[in-house]
């Protein structure tokens, strides 16, 4: 779609709302005017002394409409507040024009961010009632009733998590960027272990050095680890001996005396063995993931998985017999070759296994994934909506509650990913990460540290190199770069 911006340069905000309403489009910024009837949006900002108005004139598939939104700017004291208000005016003007030409509203209305739960959470923290917090989602952003309920449930879980945290606590993420094979939907940087087996020993050697440095850094800063999450990739690509060595090194060099939750993504059932589970349990893991994504062998083949549904059942039995008390299982709505009936059958089979957590993702077509470049036979947005409707109804009926959610770009039907849990089994790390409740120190290739100062509303990021060989070669720089954590906390304490 051709975009023409006048009176502002808020490109990112305009692209966000465009992708929300027209997920198959890509923004173009031509110098020449669009031809009559061509898909286009003229997004204009008018600034006055007291108010600012966003106006969008939109043409889509021969239909045209105009939308506008006025916001008060008088009294806004900072540039951040002003930017947010102006972008809100532009987004809502585009939204109103788009809804007029499309004849329908998306499930999350005009919300464009990945963290919609932050809106009701902030309202509740300000002392507003749940009804007032939900009214913002309804009246300002036009969020549908089902999604409003999801957001409000997750906001309550977020507040409960926040109440349990102490100011000197953080979470620890350790990344293992290796997988047995690459899934068709995946864009994460992870090395196919069959091709990169030689990188594993030097990668672990570098990671052990970063663990040691992190332990020293946290001790100097008086910080304690509340949750540990070993993710990937697929951490159980490592051998039982390598897993034991990694987790033992973490325990030896990082104070885990306050750790109340230790997750390891076992993920791929073809990497799960009794020996590996014994290593996880013996070194403190109390939560693992067994992620089928689908229980259909046809769908598993289409997404590039090398295991079958029978392997998932075998892996789950191994976990059940390991003594690890909490199991998460992931499903994805919208996978290639899947159908409404197929997804329902997958969810029913997972529910029959009775895991503590079930995460229902919506397929997102990510840049760099095989699905994005090669395509595939994907369910329609209407099919995905029916899959999710079945999931929400069935999971609630089975006693699960939503406790965290997030959205992604290029997501089928502009839906969401939702973590569901039995009462008392909420994954604190997931809430802290998605709602940015406290600092997450990330170690390993592709890890992104989030330094969070909630009092000042400040977040800073430190990114480790994505590729294993880059991580190995840059380990000295990576360790030095993490010292930014000390500067961040010094500033926060001042």
N, C-alpha and C positions, 0 to 999 in steps of 0.2 A: 504494500500500500504506500502511495506517495504521501509524505507528510510535509506540510509547510508551516513553519513556526514564525509567528510575528509577535514582537514585543517581549520576547523571552528566549532563553536557550535551555529550557528544561527538557532536553532530549530523552533522558532516561525515564523520567516520569511518563512522558507521552508514549514511549515504546512499551512500558509496563502495561498501561491500560489498553493499548492497541492489542498486545499479545493476549491479554485476558479476554477480550471480546472477539478477536479474530486470530486464534492460535495458529492458523496455518500461514499467516502473512509474515512478511519481513519488512522492516521499515526502509523506505527509500527517501532520499533528500535531494531531489533533482533541482537544478537551477532554472530549468524552463517550466512554464506553467503546464498543468495537466490539461489534457483535452476534455471537452465536455462529456460527461457520462463516465469518465475513467474513475477507478477506485482511488479516492483521495480524501485527505482530511486537512483542513485549514484550522490550526489551533492558535488562537490569539489571546493575549493577555492585555487587559486594560487596567492601568494603575491610577487611582485617585488618592486624595489626601486621607480619606477614611476607609475606603473600600477598594477591593480589586475584583475584577470580573474575568472569568475565563469563558471563552466562546469558541465552539467548534462547529464548523460547517463541514458535514461529512457526506460523501457519496459512496455508495456500495452497491454493486450489481445493478446500477441504474436507478436506485432509490436514493433520495437525498433528505437530509434532516439537519436541523440546527439545535444545539444544546448549549445552555449557559449555566454558570454557577457563580454567585457572588459571595465573597468572604470578607470579613472585617479585618483590616490590617492595623488600624489605629490601636496603639497600646502594646503592640508586640515589641518586646525589648531586644531580642537577639536575632541574628541572621538565621540561625537554625529554625526558630519558630516562624520567621517570615517565610523562609523557603518552603516549609511544610504547608503553610496556609496557601501560598500561591500554587504549589503543585496540587493541592487538594482541589482548588478552583478549576484548574486545567483538566485534571482527571475526571471530575464529576461532569464537566461540560462535555467531554468526549463520551463519557458513559451514557449520558442522556441522549445524545445524538445517535449513538450506536444502537441503543435499545429501540429507538424509534424506527430505524431501518431494518433491524433484525426481527423485531416483533416478539422478542423474548429476553429474559434476564438470566445471566449465568448464576450458578448456585451460590457463589460468594459475592454476588452483586458487583460493586465497584471496588472491592478490596483487591489490591495488587500485590501486597507483600507476601513473603513466605511465612510470616508469623502472625496470623490473624488473631490468635489468642491474646496477644499483647494489648489489644484495644480494651476488651472487658476487664483484663487483669489490672490495667492501670486505673480504670474507672473504679473498680472495687477498692484498690489501695487508696484512692482519694476519698473514700468514705461513701461512695454512691451505693445504692441498693442494687441487688441483682437485676431488678426490673429496669432501673435506670441504665445500668451497663448494657443490658440487652437492647434497650431502645436505641442506643447509638448504632449498633450493628443494623438494626431494622430501618431506622429513619434516615440516617446519614448515608449508609453504605448499601442499603437494599439487600442485605443478606437474607436468604430464604430461611424459613422456620427450622428445618432440619439442621442446617449448618449453624444457625444461631445456638441451637441446643448443644451441638458438639462443642462450639467455642466456649460456651458458659461452663459446661462440665469440665473442660480442660483448664479453664481459668481457676476453677475451684481447686483442682489438683495442683496447679502451679502455686497458689497461695499456701496450700498445705505444705508443699515442698519448701517454699521460702521460709515458713515458720520453723522448719526443722534445721535450718542451716545456721552455722555460726560464722562470724565475720572472718575468722582465721582459717576457714576451710575452703578447699578447692576440689576439683575433680581432675583425674589423670586419665589421658587417652594415650594408648600405645598402638601405633599402626604397623600392620604387617602387609605390605603391598604385593602379595603373591597370591595367585589363584591356580587351581588345577587347569581350568580352561576359561575363556572369556565369554560371558553371556552376551546374547545379541543386543540387549537393552543397555548394557553397561558402558559408561564413559569414564569410570574411575581409572586412574593410572595404576595398573597392577600387572606384574610380570607373570606370564604363563610359566609355571614352575618347571614344566618340561623343557622349556627353552632357557630358563634362567637359574637352573639348579646350582650352578657354580657361584651365583651371587649370594646365596643364602648364608654361608658361613661368614664372609666379610660383612654382610649386612648386619647380622646379629652382633658381630664384634663392634661395629660402629654404634649400634643401638645400645649395647651394654655401656659404652662410654657415655652416651647421652643420659642413660638412666643414672649413672653414678653422679654426673654433673648436676642433674635435676635434684637428686636427693640432697646434695650439698647446698644448692640454691634454696630449696624449700626450708631446710634447717636454718640457714642464715636469716631467712625472712620470717621465721616463726609461723610457717603455714603447714597445715595438716591436710592429708588426702582423705576426703569423705567417700568418694566412689572411684573405682577403677574400671576402665572399659578397654579391653583389647579387641581392636577391630581391624578392618582391612579393606580390600582383599579378603582373604580367608585365612585367619590365624592358624586353623588346624591343618593348613598345608604343611606346617612344621611337623617334625617327628615328635613323638612323645618325649624323647630326651631333650630336644630343642625347646619344647614348651616348658618342661620342668626347669631347664637352665634359665630361660627368660624370666619366668615367674619367680624363681628363687633369687635371681639377681635383683628384681624389683623389691622383693621382701627384704633383702639384705641391705639395700642402699636407700630405701624410701620408707619413712615412718608410716606404717599402716595401722597404728593403734586406734585411730578413729574411723577406719574404713568400715562402713556398714553394708557395702554392696560391691561385688566383684564380678563383672560380666566378661565372658569370652565368647566372641562370635564363632561358634563351630560352623554355622552356616551350611556349607555344602555337605550333604549326608555321605557323599563318597569319600570324604576326608575324615570321617568320625570312626574311631576305633575304641575298644575298651581300654587299651593302654593309654591313649591320649586323654580320655575322660578321667582315668585314674590320676594322671599327672595334673590335670586341672583341679580336680577335687582336693588332691593332696597339697596343692599350693594355694588354696584359698578361694577358688572360684565357687560362687554360689548361684550363678545364673549363666546359662548358655543359650545360644540360638540354634535351632535346627530349621532351616529355611527352605521349605519345599518350593515356594512361589506358585506352584500348581501341583495337583495330584494326578494330572493327566500325562501319560507318557508321550502322547502326540505333541502336547504343548511344550513339555520339557525338551523334546528333540528340536522343536522349532526355535527355542530360545538358546540353544547351544549347550544345554546341560548334558553331562555324560552319565547321569544316574537315572534311575527309574523311581516310580512311586513305591515300589517294593523296598528299594533302598532307604527311602524316607522312613518307612515303618520300622525297618531294622535299626536304623540309627536312633529313632526315638526310643525304642525298647532299650538300647544300650544306655542312653541317658537316664532313663527311668531306673535302671539297675545300678547306676553309678553312685547314687546318693546325692547328686546335685539337686537342690530343692526347687529351683525355679527354671522353667523352660519357656522361651519365646519361639513362636513360629510365625514366619512371614508368608503372606500371599500377595499376589499382584493382580489387580483387576485391569483387563485390557491387553493381555498378552497375545502375541500372534497365535493364530489357530484356535484361540479359546472362544467360548460362547457363554451365553447367560447360564445355560444348563450345566456346562462344564465347570464354570466358576462356582456355582452353587454346590455341585458335587464335591469340589475340592474343599470348600469351607466346611461342609458337613463332615467330611472325613477328618479334617483337622480338629473340629470340635469334639469328635468322638474320641480323640486322643487325650483331650482334656488338659491342654497346656495352661500355665498360669497367665501367659501373655500371648495375644495374637495381634500382629500388626498387619493392617490391610493397606497396601500401597496402591496408588493409581499409576499406571504406566506413564512415564515421562520420556518423550523422544529427545534424548540428550545428544548434543553435538559430539561427534567422535564415536558414537555407538554404531554397530553394524545395522541396526534397524533404521537409523537416521540416513545412512548412506545407501543402503540396499533396499530398504522398504520391507514390507511383509504383509501378510493377511491379518489385518487388525480389526477387532470389533469396533462398531460405531460408537460415537459418544452416547447414543441412546442405550446401547447394550451395556456400556460401562456404568451408566447411571442406574440401570436395573440391577447390575451386580452389586453396586454399593448399597442400594436400597435394601437388597436382601441381606447383605452383611450387617448393616446397622440394626435392622429388625431382629435378625437371628441372634446376633451377639448380645444385644440387650436382653432378649428373652432367655438366654443361657446364663445370665448373671454377670456378664462382663460390662465394664464401664470405660468410656474413652478417657484417657488421661494425658495424652499429648498429641499434637498434630502439627503438620507443616505442609506447605505447598511448594511446587517447583515450576519452573518455566516449561513450556511445551507439554504440559500435562494434559492427557486425554480428557476432554470435556471440562477443563478448568476446575478439576475437583481437588483432592487432597490425599495425604497419607495420615492414617490415624492409628495410634497405639491403643489397644484395648487390654484391660486387665481384670483379673479377679480381684475383689477387695483385699487390700493389704499387700499386693504384689506389684505395685507401681514401681517402674524403674526410675530411680531418682536421677541417674545420669542423663537419661533422655530428656527429662523435664528441664534440668539445669542447662543442658546444651541448647535445646530448642528455644527456651524462654530467656536464655542469657541471664540466669539468676546469680551465677558466680563464675569465677575464673576457671577455665579448663586449660590445663597445661598439656600440650600434645607433643608426644615424642614419636620419632620414626618418620619414614618417607611419606610425604603427602599430608602430614599432620599440620593442623592450623590451630595454634594457641590463641585463645580468646582471653584477653585480660579485661576483667569487668570491674568497674567501680560504680556500683548502683547509686551511691549517694550523689555523685557528680553526673551520673548519666553518661559515663565515658566508657568506650570499648576500643581497645587496640588489638591488632592481630599480628602474629608472627608466624610466617609460613615456612615449613621445611620443604626442601626440594622434593618434587613428586616422584621422580624415577629412582629406583634403588641404586643404580650406579652413580647418579648425581649425589644422592644422599651420602653414600660411602665416601666419595671424593671430597665432600664439603663438610665433613663432620666437625672439624675444628672451628669453622666459621659458624656452624649451627649452634654449637655449645656456647660460643662467645655471644651470639645473637640473643640467646635466651636470657642473658643478663639484663635485657630490657625489662624483665619482670621486676627486678629489684628497683629500677628507676620508677616504674609505674606505681609500685606500692609505696615508695618513698613520697611521691607526689600526692598519692591518695591520703596518706597519713598526715601530710601537711594541711 
